[in-house]
Amino acid sequence: MSRRLVVRVTHHEEAGCAVLTVEGDIDRTSSPLLREAIRELVQGSRPRIVLDACGITFCDSNGLRTLLGGMTMTCEAGGWMRLAGVHGPFERLLRMTDLYGFFAVDPDVVGSLRRISEGSAPGPE
């Protein structure tokens, strides 16, 4: 049984980015919702995104493709996407597919916002 995907956007003007909170399963049926949320931010001149992943309960290949596409969209618009709160099965999936190092990953959203505010490089470490 799939857990419904919920996506919320919070704008953090002081850090100059948006936090995209994702909760639930990212799969074939829910990936378009996440893709559209990222697209709307990029088209709205907000290509700097921290994706709060701590609520992701499942991610399949469609979800991975959506995240990679989101990274591409933000980079092409002169921005970036960081992942925060990656853990559990989602972390294992990123490590198994060798994508963990592709994304900039922080322990939590607070850590992401701190790194951004300090002017640390937005890309993967």
TORDOTI-678216 format. One record per residue: x, y, z of N, C-alpha, C in turn. Coordinates in steps of 0.2 Angstrom, whole numbers, padded with zeros to 4 digits, always signed. Layout:
<atoms>
XYZXYZXYZ/...
</atoms>
This chain:
<atoms>
+0004-0006+0000+0000+0000+0000+0004+0006+0000/+0003+0011-0004+0007+0017-0005+0005+0022+0000/+0010+0025+0003+0008+0031+0007+0008+0037+0003/+0002+0041+0003+0001+0047-0001+0007+0052+0000/+0009+0055-0006+0014+0060-0006+0012+0067-0004/+0015+0070+0001+0013+0077+0002+0019+0081+0001/+0018+0087-0002+0024+0091-0004+0022+0098-0001/+0026+0101+0003+0025+0108+0006+0031+0112+0004/+0030+0119+0003+0035+0123+0001+0036+0129+0006/+0041+0130+0009+0043+0136+0014+0048+0140+0011/+0047+0146+0010+0052+0151+0008+0056+0154+0013/+0063+0153+0013+0068+0156+0018+0072+0161+0014/+0069+0167+0015+0072+0173+0012+0079+0175+0014/+0080+0174+0021+0087+0175+0024+0092+0171+0021/+0090+0165+0019+0095+0160+0016+0095+0160+0008/+0090+0164+0006+0089+0164-0002+0087+0158-0005/+0083+0154-0002+0081+0147-0004+0074+0145-0002/+0072+0140-0005+0065+0137-0003+0066+0130+0000/+0063+0128+0005+0063+0122+0008+0057+0118+0005/+0058+0112+0002+0053+0108-0001+0052+0102+0004/+0047+0102+0008+0046+0096+0012+0042+0091+0009/+0045+0085+0009+0042+0079+0005+0041+0073+0010/+0034+0071+0011+0032+0066+0015+0028+0061+0011/+0030+0054+0012+0027+0049+0009+0031+0045+0004/+0028+0042-0001+0031+0038-0006+0032+0042-0012/+0038+0041-0015+0039+0044-0021+0039+0038-0026/+0034+0038-0030+0034+0032-0035+0031+0034-0041/+0029+0030-0046+0026+0031-0052+0020+0036-0052/+0016+0035-0047+0010+0039-0047+0011+0046-0044/+0016+0046-0039+0017+0053-0036+0022+0057-0038/+0027+0054-0042+0033+0058-0045+0031+0064-0048/+0025+0064-0052+0023+0070-0056+0022+0076-0051/+0019+0075-0045+0018+0080-0040+0024+0083-0038/+0029+0079-0036+0036+0082-0034+0039+0086-0040/+0039+0083-0046+0042+0086-0052+0039+0093-0053/+0032+0093-0053+0029+0100-0054+0031+0105-0048/+0031+0103-0042+0033+0107-0037+0040+0110-0038/+0045+0106-0040+0051+0109-0042+0051+0113-0048/+0047+0111-0053+0047+0115-0059+0044+0122-0057/+0039+0122-0053+0036+0129-0051+0041+0133-0047/+0045+0130-0043+0050+0134-0040+0055+0137-0045/+0057+0133-0049+0062+0135-0054+0059+0141-0058/+0053+0140-0061+0050+0144-0065+0048+0151-0062/+0047+0150-0055+0046+0156-0051+0052+0160-0049/+0058+0158-0052+0064+0161-0050+0067+0160-0043/+0065+0153-0041+0068+0151-0035+0071+0144-0036/+0077+0144-0040+0080+0138-0041+0085+0135-0036/+0085+0138-0030+0089+0136-0024+0084+0132-0020/+0085+0126-0019+0080+0122-0016+0084+0117-0011/+0081+0117-0005+0083+0112+0000+0077+0107+0001/+0078+0101-0001+0073+0096-0001+0073+0092+0006/+0069+0093+0010+0068+0090+0016+0066+0083+0015/+0070+0078+0016+0069+0071+0014+0067+0067+0020/+0067+0069+0026+0066+0065+0032+0059+0062+0032/+0054+0064+0028+0048+0061+0028+0047+0056+0022/+0052+0055+0018+0051+0050+0013+0051+0043+0015/+0046+0039+0014+0045+0032+0016+0047+0027+0011/+0047+0029+0005+0048+0025-0001+0050+0029-0007/+0055+0026-0011+0057+0029-0017+0059+0024-0022/+0055+0024-0028+0057+0019-0033+0061+0023-0039/+0062+0019-0044+0066+0022-0049+0063+0029-0052/+0057+0029-0052+0053+0035-0055+0055+0041-0050/+0055+0040-0044+0057+0045-0039+0064+0047-0040/+0069+0042-0041+0076+0044-0042+0076+0048-0048/+0073+0046-0053+0073+0050-0060+0070+0057-0059/+0065+0058-0055+0062+0064-0053+0067+0069-0049/+0071+0066-0044+0076+0070-0041+0082+0072-0045/+0084+0067-0049+0089+0069-0054+0087+0074-0059/+0081+0074-0061+0078+0079-0066+0078+0086-0062/+0076+0085-0056+0075+0092-0052+0082+0095-0051/+0087+0091-0050+0094+0093-0049+0096+0097-0056/+0095+0093-0061+0096+0096-0068+0093+0103-0069/+0086+0103-0067+0082+0109-0068+0085+0115-0064/+0087+0114-0058+0089+0119-0054+0096+0121-0056/+0100+0117-0058+0107+0119-0060+0107+0123-0067/+0102+0120-0071+0102+0124-0078+0099+0131-0077/+0095+0132-0071+0093+0139-0070+0098+0143-0065/+0104+0140-0064+0109+0144-0060+0108+0143-0053/+0104+0138-0051+0103+0136-0044+0106+0130-0042/+0103+0126-0037+0105+0120-0034+0100+0117-0030/+0101+0110-0029+0096+0107-0024+0100+0103-0019/+0099+0104-0013+0102+0100-0008+0097+0095-0005/+0099+0090-0002+0095+0085+0002+0096+0086+0009/+0091+0086+0013+0092+0086+0020+0088+0081+0024/+0091+0078+0029+0087+0073+0033+0087+0066+0029/+0091+0064+0025+0091+0058+0021+0093+0052+0026/+0088+0047+0027+0090+0042+0032+0086+0036+0029/+0087+0030+0033+0083+0024+0032+0083+0021+0025/+0078+0018+0023+0078+0015+0016+0080+0020+0010/+0078+0026+0011+0080+0031+0006+0087+0032+0006/+0090+0033+0011+0098+0033+0011+0101+0027+0008/+0098+0021+0010+0101+0015+0008+0100+0015+0000/+0095+0017-0003+0094+0017-0010+0099+0022-0013/+0100+0028-0010+0105+0032-0013+0112+0029-0013/+0113+0026-0008+0120+0023-0007+0121+0017-0012/+0116+0013-0013+0116+0007-0017+0117+0009-0024/+0113+0014-0026+0114+0017-0033+0119+0021-0034/+0123+0022-0029+0129+0027-0030+0127+0034-0031/+0121+0036-0029+0119+0043-0030+0120+0047-0024/+0122+0044-0018+0122+0048-0012+0127+0054-0013/+0133+0052-0016+0138+0057-0017+0137+0062-0023/+0131+0061-0027+0129+0065-0032+0126+0071-0029/+0122+0070-0024+0118+0076-0021+0122+0079-0015/+0121+0085-0014+0124+0088-0008+0119+0086-0002/+0121+0083+0003+0117+0080+0008+0119+0083+0015/+0114+0085+0019+0115+0088+0025+0111+0084+0030/+0113+0083+0037+0109+0079+0042+0102+0082+0043/+0101+0088+0042+0094+0091+0043+0093+0098+0039/+0087+0100+0039+0086+0107+0036+0090+0112+0039/+0090+0112+0046+0094+0117+0050+0101+0117+0047/+0104+0112+0047+0111+0111+0044+0112+0114+0037/+0107+0112+0033+0107+0115+0026+0107+0123+0026/+0102+0125+0030+0101+0133+0030+0108+0136+0033/+0111+0133+0038+0117+0135+0041+0122+0136+0036/+0123+0130+0032+0129+0130+0027+0128+0135+0022/+0121+0136+0020+0120+0141+0014+0121+0148+0017/+0119+0149+0023+0120+0156+0026+0127+0158+0027/+0131+0153+0028+0138+0154+0029+0142+0154+0023/+0138+0153+0017+0141+0154+0011+0145+0148+0008/+0144+0142+0012+0147+0136+0010+0145+0134+0003/+0149+0130-0001+0148+0128-0007+0141+0124-0007/+0137+0125-0012+0130+0122-0012+0131+0115-0015/+0136+0113-0018+0136+0106-0022+0138+0101-0017/+0139+0095-0019+0141+0089-0015+0148+0090-0013/+0149+0087-0007+0155+0087-0003+0160+0082-0006/
</atoms>
